[in-house]
Amino acid sequence: KREVFEWSSEEAKAWARAKYCAIKSPQFSRLLRASIIASDYSVGDIASFCEVTENAVSKWIAGDTVPSVAALVRFCEMVYPEDWEAKYTKLSKMIEMERV
């Protein structure tokens, strides 16, 4: 897929470096795991609230898959009730940068 950017070459290089680092050292699953531990919710609680299986949540934690948009919104609403929208934005951008 071709994308057109209206960036300077320095901005494009900075984005490419950030994308490379995100792919080489993904942080989403680590942040997700830490958030779950800090929340005191069980994997079962999160799976039930997000309307997915416990196996799906385990795959997110392992870094094998990422949640759907709807599941990520529900996760953020549950774990970060005060600022779920900001956390959703941060996590979804993280997922996008880590995507190959």
N, C-alpha and C positions, 0 to 999 in steps of 0.2 A: 504494500500500500504506500502510495506516495503522499507525503505531507508537505505542505507549504508553510514555512515559518517566516515571519517578518522580524527576525532577530538579527542582531549583528553577529559577526562570526565569533566574537568572544562570548556572547550569550549562548550561542549554539554549542560552542565547545564546553562551556560550563554545564549546560544541560546534559550533554553527552557524557561528561565525566560523572555527573550525579547518577545518570541512568546506569552506567557501567558499574559504579560502586553499589548501587541498589541491587543489581542482578547478582553481582559477585558475593555480596554479603547481605542477604535479605534480613530485614528486621521485623517484618510484620508478625510472623509467628512468635517471635520472642516477646514482642510488646503485648500480643494477645494473651500469651501464657501468663505474663506478669500481671496483666489486668485481671485475669480470672482469679489468680492467687490472691491478689489484693482485695478483690470484691467479696470473698468468702462464699461465693456461689459455687455449687458443684457443676461439673460438666453436664450432668442430667438436668439441673435447673436451667442452665443456659440453653441446652438443646430444646427443652420443652418450650421455653419462652420464644426462641427463634424459630420454632416449628420445623426443626430438623432432627436427625437422629444423633445420638451420642457419638456414633462413629464419625459423622460429618464434623462435629466439633473437634474430635480427636485428630482428624485429618487437617483441620485448620491449624491446630496447635503444633502438629508435626511439620507443617509447611508443605504438605502434599497437595492441598487444595486451598482455595480462598472462599469465603462466604459469598453468596449472592448479594445483590444490592439490598434486597428486602431483609435478608438475615443479618447483614451488617448493621442496618438501621435498627433492627430489634435489639441486637447485641449492645449497641451504643446506648439505646434508650434504657436498657436494663442496668448496664454496668456504670454508665456515666449519666445518671438522670439529670444532673444540674446543667451540664454543657454537652449533651449528646450530639448536637449538630456540629459543633467544632471538632469533636473527636471523630465523628463520622467523616468529615471532610479530610482530616489528617490521615485517617486510616485508608480511605479510598484512594487518596493521592499516593500513599505508600504502596498500596497494591498495584496501582498503575505503573509506578516507577520500577517495581520488581518484576513486572510481567515481561516475558521475553517476546 
